[in-house]
Amino acid sequence: MVLADPHAMVREGLRLALEATGRMTVVGEAGCPEDAVRISRRARGTAGPGRSRPPAMRRGWLPWVRPLLAAWFVVAAACEQPAETGLPGGVSFLEQDSAGVLVATTLGSRARAPIGWVVDTVPEYQIGAVAGEDAHLFLGIDGARQLPDGRVLVVDGTSCELRFFGTDGAFLGHTGGSGEGPGEFHPNGRCVLVPSPGTDSLVVFDGRRLNYFDDRGRFGHRVRVPWPSNITMVLGVAGGVVGLESGGGIWASPASHGEAHPPTFVDYGLLELGSGRVMWEEQGFQWMQYYTVVVPDSPYGYAQMAVPFDIWPAATLDTGGLYLTLGEDQGPEILQHDSSGLRRVIRLAEADLAPSPRDLRELVEFGFAPYDMADTTRERLVEYRLRLYRQNLRAKIIPVFSRLLVDETGLLWAKLYRWQVRSPVRWLVFAPNGEGRGSVDMPPDLDVRQIGRDFVLGVWEDEFGVEYVRRHALTGRR
């Protein structure tokens, strides 16, 4: 039998239930119909003369098997079918490599073409203020989400309060805050809103535990995350499984002029909360790399600088698994992992871009763009930074993706790496089967936190560094 369902966690549960009967064997899994067809053809091909087919492929099926299979394929049919991608060299949209990993390839020009959806540059909703009522003053927003009834939740990182606002922006109340009681957070701890697809629960990570609230702010319970090393980020909670990032950090010890330190690394994993079982873990993903430059006038005599075009990995969790893009020198790829390991590679068919001297200058200008200074000062700083960067330009490929996010309909959004002042803030949209659907431009300077069917919610800062939560209308989706 080949299981077909868009959600990896659902397939895993079905596999366990079927194999527990002792009468059926699962020969493959697929997230969409086209995957299932390819895998089932391969499975049929393995049953030649003298070979035994799995029990589900023999005569005498159990009476409940056929209706159940039909139900699975109805669910799977909700996945998007790949359009003609026009790939060169006879490359098909979906292939399976020798290790059984599915590789979904879309022509880069097609994936980057506008999809026809428009995000309004003018916000239709805004929360925040320079002065006034404390509830509208934010300092370090660690989470923002629009709830199903239109209310908006904001987690303020300084006070660790979960603040609720109405559809008109009026403050409705708060919960959480500093303290040792139920639903409160340690005064010097963390309080980060964690994505929790597939549930109405609000989950806040405090550095050690996941704190569960309902959508009215009522505290439910806490769950300690039993991970052996330091957790730098909780990527999400879905179906009792938590996605984790651990490790990282900046190498800060002194070194000779221009000397690059060995890169630090991060690990990613999937943990089953109920049992504490590590379902999948992979170590040694390269984090951001730094090098030391001598600065005689500084208090320490040196400074740490990032290697040009070197970025952190980015990851997110959904019911389909953990999505990961590795950043520098990896090309346009997104890796999808589930409890069994690497399940799918989402890839763009396009040439890699090597950084040119002009790209390096644009990168430096992009870094100084937010600062108000005289043109002569800006040019002097740009030239000084260019001299330092030219000595440490190690990247062979300009990064493609810098951030990942899954919207409420199950589409994967990947933010394109941006290093030019005049380039738009552009995201690519991928269907659950890995097909690139097209691109959408976002409002400048909006830190996107949530994408709904008809809105985009994010955090925006004004010229004084004051934070606001903004919602922009998203139109054109069918």
C-alpha positions as CSV (number, residue, x, y, z in Angstrom):
1,M,0.0,0.0,0.0
2,V,1.1,3.6,-0.7
3,L,-0.2,6.2,1.8
4,A,-1.2,9.5,0.3
5,D,-1.9,12.4,2.5
6,P,-0.4,16.0,2.5
7,H,0.6,15.7,6.2
8,A,3.6,13.6,7.3
9,M,2.2,13.2,10.9
10,V,-1.1,11.8,9.6
11,R,0.8,9.4,7.3
12,E,2.9,8.2,10.2
13,G,-0.2,7.5,12.3
14,L,-1.9,5.6,9.5
15,R,1.2,3.6,8.9
16,L,1.4,2.5,12.5
17,A,-2.3,1.5,12.5
18,L,-2.2,-0.5,9.3
19,E,1.0,-2.3,10.1
20,A,-0.3,-3.2,13.5
21,T,-3.0,-5.4,11.8
22,G,-0.2,-7.7,10.5
23,R,-2.1,-8.0,7.2
24,M,-0.9,-4.9,5.3
25,T,2.5,-3.5,4.3
26,V,3.1,0.1,3.5
27,V,5.6,0.3,0.6
28,G,5.7,4.0,0.3
29,E,4.4,7.4,1.3
30,A,3.3,10.4,-0.8
31,G,2.1,13.9,0.0
32,C,0.2,14.4,-3.3
33,P,-1.4,12.2,-6.0
34,E,1.4,12.5,-8.5
35,D,3.9,11.3,-5.8
36,A,1.7,8.3,-5.0
37,V,1.4,7.3,-8.7
38,R,5.2,7.3,-9.2
39,I,5.9,5.4,-6.0
40,S,3.1,2.8,-6.6
41,R,4.5,2.2,-10.1
42,R,7.9,1.5,-8.7
43,A,6.3,-0.8,-6.1
44,R,4.4,-2.8,-8.7
45,G,7.6,-3.1,-10.7
46,T,9.4,-4.8,-7.8
47,A,6.9,-7.7,-7.8
48,G,8.1,-9.7,-10.8
49,P,7.8,-13.5,-11.4
50,G,8.4,-15.5,-8.3
51,R,8.2,-12.4,-6.1
52,S,5.5,-11.9,-3.5
53,R,3.5,-8.7,-3.5
54,P,2.5,-7.0,-0.3
55,P,-0.7,-8.3,1.3
56,A,-2.7,-5.2,0.3
57,M,-1.8,-5.9,-3.4
58,R,-3.0,-9.5,-3.4
59,R,-6.5,-10.7,-3.9
60,G,-8.9,-10.8,-1.0
61,W,-8.6,-7.3,0.4
62,L,-10.2,-6.6,3.7
63,P,-13.6,-5.0,3.1
64,W,-12.7,-1.7,4.8
65,V,-9.6,-1.2,2.8
66,R,-11.1,0.2,-0.4
67,P,-13.3,2.9,1.3
68,L,-10.4,3.9,3.4
69,L,-8.1,4.3,0.4
70,A,-10.7,6.4,-1.3
71,A,-10.9,8.7,1.7
72,W,-7.1,9.1,1.7
73,F,-7.0,10.0,-2.0
74,V,-9.8,12.5,-1.6
75,V,-7.7,14.2,1.2
76,A,-4.6,14.1,-1.0
77,A,-6.4,15.6,-3.9
78,A,-6.5,18.9,-2.1
79,C,-2.8,19.2,-2.9
80,E,-1.9,21.4,-5.9
81,Q,-1.1,19.7,-9.1
82,P,2.2,20.8,-10.7
83,A,1.8,23.0,-13.8
84,E,4.1,22.6,-16.8
85,T,7.4,23.9,-15.7
86,G,9.2,23.8,-19.0
87,L,12.4,22.4,-17.4
88,P,15.4,22.1,-19.7
89,G,17.1,18.8,-20.5
90,G,14.0,16.7,-20.0
91,V,14.1,17.1,-16.2
92,S,10.6,16.4,-14.8
93,F,9.0,18.3,-11.9
94,L,9.2,15.4,-9.5
95,E,11.9,12.7,-9.2
96,Q,13.0,10.3,-6.5
97,D,16.7,9.8,-5.9
98,S,18.5,6.6,-5.0
99,A,17.9,7.2,-1.3
100,G,14.2,7.6,-1.8
101,V,14.2,11.3,-1.3
102,L,11.7,13.2,-3.5
103,V,13.2,16.1,-5.5
104,A,10.7,18.8,-6.6
105,T,12.2,21.1,-9.2
106,T,10.6,24.3,-10.6
107,L,12.1,26.5,-13.3
108,G,13.6,29.5,-11.5
109,S,12.0,32.1,-13.8
110,R,8.6,30.6,-13.3
111,A,8.9,30.5,-9.5
112,R,10.1,34.1,-9.5
113,A,7.3,35.4,-11.8
114,P,4.5,37.4,-10.0
115,I,1.7,35.1,-8.9
116,G,-0.9,37.9,-9.2
117,W,-1.5,38.4,-5.4
118,V,-1.1,41.9,-4.1
119,V,-0.2,43.0,-0.6
120,D,-1.3,46.6,0.0
121,T,1.6,48.9,1.0
122,V,-0.7,50.9,3.2
123,P,-1.7,49.1,6.4
124,E,-5.4,48.5,7.1
125,Y,-4.8,48.0,10.8
126,Q,-2.1,49.3,13.2
127,I,-1.4,48.9,17.0
128,G,1.3,50.8,18.8
129,A,2.2,54.4,19.8
130,V,5.1,56.7,20.7
131,A,3.4,57.7,23.9
132,G,0.2,57.2,25.8
133,E,-1.5,54.1,27.2
134,D,1.0,51.5,28.4
135,A,-0.8,48.7,26.6
136,H,0.0,50.2,23.2
137,L,3.7,50.8,24.0
138,F,5.9,47.8,22.9
139,L,9.5,47.1,23.5
140,G,10.8,44.0,21.8
141,I,7.8,42.3,20.3
142,D,8.3,38.5,20.5
143,G,5.2,37.4,18.7
144,A,2.1,38.7,16.9
145,R,-0.9,36.8,15.6
146,Q,-4.3,37.5,14.3
147,L,-6.8,35.1,15.9
148,P,-9.7,33.4,14.0
149,D,-12.3,36.0,15.2
150,G,-10.2,38.9,14.1
151,R,-8.6,39.9,17.5
152,V,-4.9,40.4,17.5
153,L,-2.4,39.0,20.1
154,V,0.9,40.7,20.7
155,V,3.6,39.3,23.0
156,D,5.7,42.1,24.5
157,G,9.2,40.7,25.1
158,T,10.1,43.1,27.9
159,S,7.0,42.7,30.1
160,C,6.3,39.1,28.9
161,E,2.6,40.1,28.7
162,L,0.2,38.6,26.2
163,R,-1.9,41.6,25.1
164,F,-5.1,41.2,23.2
165,F,-6.6,43.9,20.9
166,G,-10.0,44.1,19.2
167,T,-10.8,44.3,15.6
168,D,-10.8,48.1,16.0
169,G,-7.4,48.2,17.7
170,A,-8.8,48.8,21.2
171,F,-7.0,47.1,24.1
172,L,-9.0,44.2,25.5
173,G,-6.8,42.9,28.3
174,H,-3.6,41.0,29.0
175,T,-2.3,37.9,30.7
176,G,1.1,36.5,31.6
177,G,3.7,39.0,32.9
178,S,6.6,38.6,35.3
179,G,6.2,36.3,38.3
180,E,6.3,32.8,39.5
181,G,2.6,31.9,39.4
182,P,0.6,29.9,36.8
183,G,0.8,31.6,33.4
184,E,3.6,34.0,34.5
185,F,7.2,34.2,33.4
186,H,10.5,34.5,35.2
187,P,11.4,38.2,35.4
188,N,14.7,37.6,33.5
189,G,13.4,34.9,31.2
190,R,12.2,34.7,27.7
191,C,8.7,34.8,26.3
192,V,8.5,34.0,22.6
193,L,5.2,33.1,20.8
194,V,5.7,29.8,19.0
195,P,3.9,28.8,15.8
196,S,1.3,26.1,16.5
197,P,-0.3,25.1,13.2
198,G,-3.4,23.0,13.4
199,T,-4.5,24.2,16.9
200,D,-6.1,27.2,18.5
201,S,-3.8,27.1,21.5
202,L,-1.3,29.9,22.1
203,V,2.1,28.5,22.9
204,V,4.9,30.6,24.5
205,F,8.4,29.4,25.0
206,D,10.2,30.7,28.1
207,G,13.7,29.2,27.4
208,R,12.9,25.9,29.1
209,R,9.2,25.2,28.9
210,L,6.3,25.6,26.5
211,N,3.4,27.5,28.2
212,Y,-0.1,26.8,26.8
213,F,-2.9,29.4,26.8
214,D,-6.3,29.3,25.1
215,D,-7.3,32.0,22.7
216,R,-8.8,34.0,25.5
217,G,-5.5,34.1,27.4
218,R,-6.5,31.5,30.0
219,F,-3.5,29.5,31.2
220,G,-3.6,25.8,30.6
221,H,-0.4,24.0,31.4
222,R,3.4,23.9,31.0
223,V,5.6,21.3,29.3
224,R,9.3,21.1,29.8
225,V,11.3,20.6,26.6
226,P,13.7,17.8,27.4
227,W,16.5,18.7,24.9
228,P,20.1,17.9,26.0
229,S,21.7,21.1,24.7
230,N,20.9,24.8,24.7
231,I,17.8,25.6,22.8
232,T,18.2,28.8,20.7
233,M,14.9,28.7,19.0
234,V,11.6,26.7,19.0
235,L,10.5,26.6,15.4
236,G,7.0,25.4,16.1
237,V,4.7,22.8,17.7
238,A,2.5,20.6,15.6
239,G,0.6,17.4,16.5
240,G,2.6,16.9,19.7
241,V,5.9,17.4,17.9
242,V,8.2,20.3,18.5
243,G,10.9,21.6,16.1
244,L,14.1,22.9,17.6
245,E,17.2,24.7,16.8
246,S,20.2,24.5,19.2
247,G,23.8,25.8,19.2
248,G,25.0,28.8,17.2
249,G,26.7,31.8,18.8
250,I,29.4,34.2,17.8
251,W,33.1,33.5,18.1
252,A,34.3,36.6,20.0
253,S,37.9,36.0,20.9
254,P,40.6,38.2,19.4
255,A,42.7,37.2,16.4
256,S,45.1,38.6,13.9
257,H,44.0,41.2,11.4
258,G,41.7,39.7,8.7
259,E,41.8,36.2,10.3
260,A,38.5,34.3,10.0
261,H,37.4,32.2,12.9
262,P,36.1,28.7,12.4
263,P,32.3,28.9,11.7
264,T,30.0,27.9,14.5
265,F,27.3,25.3,13.9
266,V,23.6,24.8,14.7
267,D,21.6,21.5,15.1
268,Y,18.0,20.9,14.2
269,G,15.7,18.3,15.5
270,L,12.1,17.0,16.0
271,L,11.1,16.0,19.5
272,E,8.0,14.1,20.6
273,L,6.7,16.1,23.6
274,G,4.7,13.3,25.2
275,S,7.5,10.8,25.5
276,G,10.6,13.0,25.1
277,R,11.7,10.9,22.2
278,V,14.0,12.5,19.6
279,M,12.3,11.6,16.3
280,W,14.9,13.2,14.1
281,E,18.1,15.1,14.7
282,E,20.9,16.3,12.5
283,Q,24.0,18.2,13.6
284,G,26.6,20.5,12.1
285,F,24.7,23.0,9.9
286,Q,27.0,25.9,9.4
287,W,25.9,29.1,11.2
288,M,27.2,32.6,10.4
289,Q,31.0,33.1,10.1
290,Y,32.9,36.0,11.5
291,Y,36.4,37.4,11.2
292,T,38.5,39.8,13.2
293,V,39.8,43.2,12.1
294,V,42.1,45.5,14.0
295,V,40.5,48.8,15.1
296,P,43.2,50.8,16.9
297,D,40.9,53.5,18.3
298,S,38.3,51.0,19.8
299,P,38.4,50.0,23.5
300,Y,39.3,46.5,22.6
301,G,41.6,47.1,19.7
302,Y,39.7,44.8,17.4
303,A,36.1,44.2,16.1
304,Q,34.1,41.3,14.8
305,M,32.7,41.4,11.3
306,A,30.5,39.0,9.4
307,V,31.9,37.4,6.2
308,P,30.2,39.0,3.2
309,F,27.2,37.1,1.8
310,D,27.2,34.7,4.7
311,I,23.8,34.2,6.4
312,W,22.3,32.0,9.0
313,P,20.2,28.9,8.1
314,A,16.4,29.5,8.3
315,A,13.8,27.0,9.3
316,T,10.1,26.6,10.1
317,L,7.8,23.8,11.3
318,D,4.4,22.8,9.9
319,T,2.3,19.7,10.1
320,G,4.2,18.4,7.0
321,G,7.5,18.5,8.8
322,L,10.5,20.9,9.3
323,Y,11.6,23.0,6.4
324,L,15.2,24.2,6.3
325,T,17.3,26.3,4.0
326,L,21.1,26.5,4.6
327,G,22.0,29.9,3.4
328,E,25.4,30.6,1.9
329,D,27.0,28.5,-0.9
330,Q,24.0,26.1,-1.0
331,G,22.1,27.3,-4.0
332,P,18.3,27.6,-4.3
333,E,17.2,24.6,-2.2
334,I,14.8,24.0,0.7
335,L,15.1,20.7,2.6
336,Q,11.9,19.1,4.1
337,H,12.5,16.7,7.0
338,D,10.1,14.6,9.0
339,S,10.5,11.9,11.6
340,S,12.3,9.6,9.2
341,G,14.8,12.2,8.0
342,L,15.1,14.0,4.7
343,R,11.9,13.6,2.8
344,R,11.9,16.1,0.0
345,V,14.2,18.6,-1.6
346,I,12.5,21.7,-3.1
347,R,14.8,23.2,-5.8
348,L,14.8,26.0,-8.4
349,A,16.4,25.2,-11.7
350,E,18.5,28.2,-12.3
351,A,22.2,29.2,-12.4
352,D,24.0,30.0,-9.2
353,L,25.2,33.6,-9.0
354,A,28.7,34.4,-7.8
355,P,29.2,37.7,-6.1
356,S,30.8,40.4,-8.3
357,P,32.6,43.6,-7.2
358,R,29.4,45.5,-8.0
359,D,27.4,43.1,-5.8
360,L,29.9,43.6,-2.9
361,R,29.5,47.4,-3.2
362,E,25.7,47.1,-3.2
363,L,25.9,44.9,-0.1
364,V,27.9,47.5,1.8
365,E,25.6,50.4,0.6
366,F,22.6,48.3,1.7
367,G,24.2,48.0,5.2
368,F,24.6,51.7,5.6
369,A,21.3,52.7,4.0
370,P,19.2,52.9,7.3
371,Y,21.6,55.5,8.8
372,D,21.3,59.2,8.4
373,M,24.7,60.8,7.7
374,A,26.4,63.2,5.3
375,D,27.1,61.8,1.8
376,T,30.9,62.3,2.3
377,T,30.8,60.3,5.5
378,R,28.7,57.6,3.9
379,E,31.1,57.2,1.0
380,R,34.2,57.2,3.3
381,L,32.6,54.4,5.4
382,V,31.6,52.5,2.3
383,E,35.1,52.5,0.9
384,Y,36.6,51.5,4.3
385,R,34.2,48.6,4.6
386,L,34.9,47.5,1.0
387,R,38.6,47.3,1.7
388,L,37.9,45.0,4.6
389,Y,35.4,42.9,2.8
390,R,37.6,42.4,-0.3
391,Q,40.1,40.6,2.0
392,N,37.5,38.2,3.3
393,L,35.1,37.5,0.4
394,R,34.8,33.8,0.8
395,A,31.3,33.1,-0.5
396,K,31.2,31.4,-3.9
397,I,27.4,31.8,-4.3
398,I,25.0,34.6,-3.4
399,P,22.4,33.2,-1.0
400,V,18.9,32.7,-2.4
401,F,16.5,32.2,0.6
402,S,16.8,34.0,3.9
403,R,13.6,33.1,5.7
404,L,10.8,30.5,5.6
405,L,7.2,30.7,6.8
406,V,4.1,28.5,6.3
407,D,0.8,30.3,5.9
408,E,-2.6,29.2,7.3
409,T,-3.5,27.4,4.1
410,G,-0.4,25.2,4.1
411,L,1.6,27.1,1.5
412,L,5.3,27.5,2.1
413,W,6.7,31.1,1.7
414,A,10.4,31.7,1.2
415,K,11.9,35.2,1.5
416,L,14.5,36.0,-1.2
417,Y,17.9,37.2,0.2
418,R,18.1,40.9,-0.3
419,W,21.4,42.9,-0.5
420,Q,20.4,45.8,-2.8
421,V,18.8,49.0,-1.6
422,R,16.5,49.3,-4.5
423,S,15.4,45.6,-4.7
424,P,11.9,44.8,-3.5
425,V,11.1,42.6,-0.5
426,R,10.0,39.5,-2.4
427,W,8.8,36.1,-1.2
428,L,8.3,33.0,-3.3
429,V,5.3,30.7,-2.8
430,F,5.5,26.9,-2.9
431,A,2.6,24.4,-3.0
432,P,2.6,21.5,-0.5
433,N,4.1,19.3,-3.3
434,G,7.1,21.6,-3.6
435,E,6.0,23.3,-6.8
436,G,7.0,27.0,-7.1
437,R,3.8,28.9,-7.7
438,G,5.2,32.5,-8.1
439,S,6.3,35.6,-6.2
440,V,4.7,38.2,-4.0
441,D,6.2,41.6,-3.0
442,M,5.8,42.6,0.6
443,P,5.7,46.1,2.1
444,P,9.2,47.5,2.8
445,D,10.6,47.2,6.4
446,L,7.7,44.9,7.5
447,D,8.9,42.0,9.6
448,V,6.3,39.4,8.5
449,R,5.0,37.2,11.4
450,Q,1.9,35.7,9.9
451,I,0.3,35.2,6.5
452,G,-3.4,34.5,6.3
453,R,-5.7,33.9,3.4
454,D,-6.4,37.6,2.9
455,F,-3.9,39.4,5.1
456,V,-0.3,39.8,6.1
457,L,0.6,40.6,9.8
458,G,4.0,41.9,10.8
459,V,6.0,44.3,13.0
460,W,7.2,47.6,11.7
461,E,9.5,50.2,13.2
462,D,9.4,54.0,12.7
463,E,12.5,56.2,12.4
464,F,12.7,56.4,16.2
465,G,12.7,52.6,16.7
466,V,9.2,52.5,18.0
467,E,7.5,49.2,17.2
468,Y,4.0,48.8,15.7
469,V,2.0,45.8,14.7
470,R,0.5,46.2,11.2
471,R,-1.9,44.2,9.1
472,H,-1.9,44.6,5.3
473,A,-4.6,43.4,3.0
474,L,-3.7,40.5,0.7
475,T,-5.8,40.3,-2.5
476,G,-6.0,38.1,-5.6
477,R,-6.1,34.7,-3.9
478,R,-8.8,32.4,-5.0
